[in-house]
Amino acid sequence: MTLLLTRTLFIFAVTVSVGLGSVFIGQAQQPSAKASPTPPADQEPSEVTFIRRVRLPITVLDKKGLFVSGLTKEDFQVLEDKIPQQIETFNDDIGQALPLYVGVLMDTSPSTAGKLKFEQESAMNFIQTVVRPRKDRVFFATFDDEINLRQDFTDRIDLLDKAVSSVKKVGKQTALYDAVWQFCDEKMRSVSGRRVLVVITDGEDTYSRADLRDAVEIAQRTETTIFAISTKAGFTSAVPGVEMGEVKDAKDRDLVKLAEETGGTSFFTGDMLSLERSFTRIAKELRAQYLVTYRPSNDHYDGSYRRIDVKLGNGRGDLKVRTKRGYKAIVDTVKP
């Protein structure tokens, strides 16, 4: 099933009835030429206010790269454009508390032809590891010159296994950024929980209308964390000049930015074992994150980019913090 690339703007609104004090939360329809009905004479007009909470899944690592648990709300400081923000909610067990929605996107362009079987086996092992029945959901998709949703969100391993194993051939081009844009926009914004995309690719985008900036922006807006696994080093045959785990060129750096700007990380694999380790690392990280939400002190939706920094106090400066690096302040809607 091929999905068409769409870019639809929604509005999340809180309508406050002036003088009555009642609050209604809802999702407005797309703009149209039809005029709004005139309220009855005895009914006071409504005032529309847009409110956004920013949700940050946060990973904390020590000097050895091990995940750090046991931190409290008081250990964290959140800054937006260098201005401290008031943390509204804090959760240190989101691995148990919130459902996980994961999209696994597999590159099926010509450059991945010799690696397809290895990618499929590793992707399926990851899915089996990360999914908790009746709680988490995974979808599986492929991208080349077409973007194909092969299995929608489900917790049924048999359906996911069937979808992954059904991939038999490769396409002609690589629409990496279009795939990220489409699935963030059409799938991730409408689910309630943590949102993650795991992208398996060689990083060479040759066909997208979207670019790196578009992909990063939509992921940040829909609060989607991206983990990128590069297979450019090859499995059955080596790529000249590329060694396992090394970032070598501009395309590699783009893949790193795609992940890091959204709070994830990237892996550069060179053999089957390192690919398996990458998936295992992602699965463990998703169970070790903290979750912080805050309401921005700057509530103007002017289209500007808001930079986010998360710091640790209480003498924990030796630890490394990873989360998304910002977002664009535009009117949009994401399901809580």
N, C-alpha and C positions, 0 to 999 in steps of 0.2 A: 504494500500500500504506500503510494507516494504522496507525501504531504506537500502542499503548495506553500511557498514562503509568504507569510503575511505579516503586516506590521500594523496592529490595531492599538489605538490608545484608549485606555479606560480611565475612569475617574473614581477615586475613593473619596466619599464625601460623608461628613457628619452634618446633618441638618438640625439646627437648633431653633425651636419655635420661640420666637422672641416674646418674653413676658410670661410664658407658660413653664419654661424650665425643662420641658421634655426633650429627650435626645433620641434621634433615630439614626441608625447607621445603615448605609446601603450603598449600592453600586449604581451609578448613573448610567444611562444609555449613551450610545455614541451620539455625537452632535448631529443634529438634523436641521432642516430648514423650517420645520414645523414649530410654531410659536408655543410657548408654555401657556397653559390655561391660566386665566386670571382668577386669583383667589376670591372667595365670597367677600362681600363688603364688611361682614362682621368678623372676619378672620384676619389676624395680623399677618403680614408677609413673613416669610422665612429668611433667615440669614444662613448662608452656606459657608462653612469653614472646613478647610482641608487639614487633616491631621495625619502625620506619619510617625510611626515608630520604626527605628532602625534596629534590626536584629543582627547580632554579630556572633557567629560561631567562632570560638577562639581556641587555637592550639598553643600550648606552652611546652617548650622543650628545654632540657638542660644542656650543658656543654657537650655531652656525649650523644645528643640527639634523641634522648629518651623522653617519653611523654611524662609530664609532671601533673600529678593529681594533688588533691588536698588544699588547693587555694580557696580563699573566700572572697566575697564581694569587696571587702575592704582592701584586698591586695591589688585591685584593678583600678586604673584611672583611664577614662575614655575622653579623648579630645577630638573636637570637630573644628577644623580650621584653627587649631591651637587653643580653642576655647573649651575648658572643662565642661563635661556634660553630666547630668544627674542620671545615674543608673537606676532604672525603674525595676527591672527584674534580673535575677541572677540564678543560674542553674548549673550545678556541677556534676549532674548525672544524666545529661541529655541522652547518653547512650541507652538509658533505660526509659527515660521519661517521654521523649518525643519520637514519633514515627519518622522513619527515614525514607525519602523518595530519591532513588538513584536512577539516573539515565546512563546506560553504557553505550557509547557511540564508537563504532568500529569503522576505520578507514578501509574501504574496499577498492581503492584506486589501483592502477596498474603496478605502482611501485611496491605494493604490499602482497603481490601474488605469491611469492615464495614463502611468506610468513603467515598466511591465512590460518592454517591448521593450528599453529602454535598460539596465535592470538585467540582463536575460538576456545581452545582448551583452557587457557589461562583466564579468559573472561568468564567462563562457566564456573571454574573453581572459585573465582572471586564472588560471583553471584551466590553460590551455595554457602559461602562463608559469611556474607554480610546480611543476608535476608533472614529476618525473624518472622516465622509464619504468623499470619493474622495481625501483623503490626507493620512491617516494612513492605515497600513496594519497589519493583524495578521495572523499567522498560528497556528494551534493546532495539537499537537502530543501526543502520549502516549509511555511509555516505561515500559517494564518488561523484559522477556527474549528476546523479540523482540522490535524493534524500529519502530513505525508506524506513518507516516505523514498522518493524517486523513483529514486535510484541509490545502492547501497551502495558501500563502499570499493572503488575500482578505480584502475588507472593507465591504463585504456583511454579515450583522449580521445573516441573515437566514441560510446561508451556514455554518457559524461557529456554530450556535445553533444546527443545524442538526448533525454536526461532534461531538460536545461535548456530546449531548444526545445519540448518537449511541453507546457509550461505555457501554457495558453490562457485561463484564466478565473480570477477572484478569488473569495474566499470572503466570509463575512459578518462575521467578527470578527477579532481579533488575539490569538493565544496565544503571545506572544514568550517569556515566562519559562518556560512549560511546555515549549516547544521546546528552549530551552537546557538545562533540567533533564533532559529525556528523553534527549537525544543525548549529553550528558556522562555520564549514568548508564549508558545502554545500549550506547553505542558507544565512547566515549573511554577508559573505564577498562579495557577489554579489549585495547587495542592497545599494542604496544611501540615507543616512539619519542616524538617530539615531537607534542603534541596541540594543535590550533588550531581554533577556530571563527571563521568570518567571517560576521557577521550583517548582512544588508542590510535595513533597516527604516526606518520613519518614527518608531519609538520609542514609539508609542502602544499599550500593552497594554490590551486591553479584555475579555479572556476567560480569562486564566490562573487556575488554582488556586494555582500557585506565585507568589511575589512576588520582588522584586529581591534580597532577602536570600537566599532559597532558591537563586536562579540563581547568585549570586556564590559561595555556600558550596559548591555541588556542583562548580563549575568549579575552585575552589581545591583541593578534595579530590581531584579526578581530574587535577590538574596540567594543566588546559586553559587556554590563553591565548585570550582573546576580543578580536577586533577588530570594532568596530561602525562601520558606514557608514550614516549617516542620510541619507535621501532626502527629508526633510520639506520642504526648500526647493523641491523640484519641479524638473522638467525642461521639460515641455511647458507648464506654467503655474506661476506663482509663488504661494507661500503668503503672504498678507498679513502683514507684520511680521517675516518671517523672511528673513534674508540669508545668502548662502553663507558657511559657515565659522563662523557665530556660534551660541553656545549661548544660547537664549532663555528656556526655561521649565523646570519641574520635570522633565518627561519627557526633555528634552535632558540635564539633569544626571544623571538616572538612567542614561541610556545611557553617559555619560562614566564614571560610577562602575562600571558593569558591566564596562567594558573595563579601566579603570585598576586596579581591585582584583585583577584576574587577570593583570596584567602586560602587557596590550595597550594600545591607544589607540583613540580614536574620531575619525571624520571626518564633517564636515557639508558635504555637497556641494550645489552649486546648478546645475550643468550637466554635460553629458556629459564634458567635458574634465576637470573636477575629480573626477568619479567614476572615470575611468580612472587619474588620478594617485593616487588613494587606493589602488586595487588594486596599482598598481606599487610604491607605498611599502611596502605590506604584504609583497609578494613579496621586495623587497630586504631588509627587516628580518629575515625568516625565514632569510636566508642570512648575516646579520651578527651573530647572537647568540652569546653565550657560554653555557656550561652548567656549573652548579655543583651538586654534591650534598653533603649533610651529614646526619649522624645527630643529631637534637636531643638536647641535654644533658638536657632535661626529658623523660623517657620515660614520664611518667604520662598515661594517656588518660582525662582527667577531663572532657572536653567543653568545656574552656575554649578561648578564641580565642587563638592565638599570633601575635603581631605580628612580621613580618619586615622587617628593614632591611638593605640592602646599601650599603656605603660604599666609596669608593675612597681609598686612601692614596697614598703616594709623590708627594705634590704634585699629585694629579689631581683636586682638589676642584672644579675649574672644569667638570668633566664631569657630565652628568646620567645617572643610572642608573634604569632602569625594570625592575621585575619584579613578581611577585605580592606582595601586601602582607601575606599571612598565611594561616592555615588554622585549622580547628576540630579540636582534638585528640580525635578519636573513632576507635574501631577500625574500620578500613575496608581495602579492598584495591584496589590499582592495579597493573597489570602494569608491571614495570620497563621 
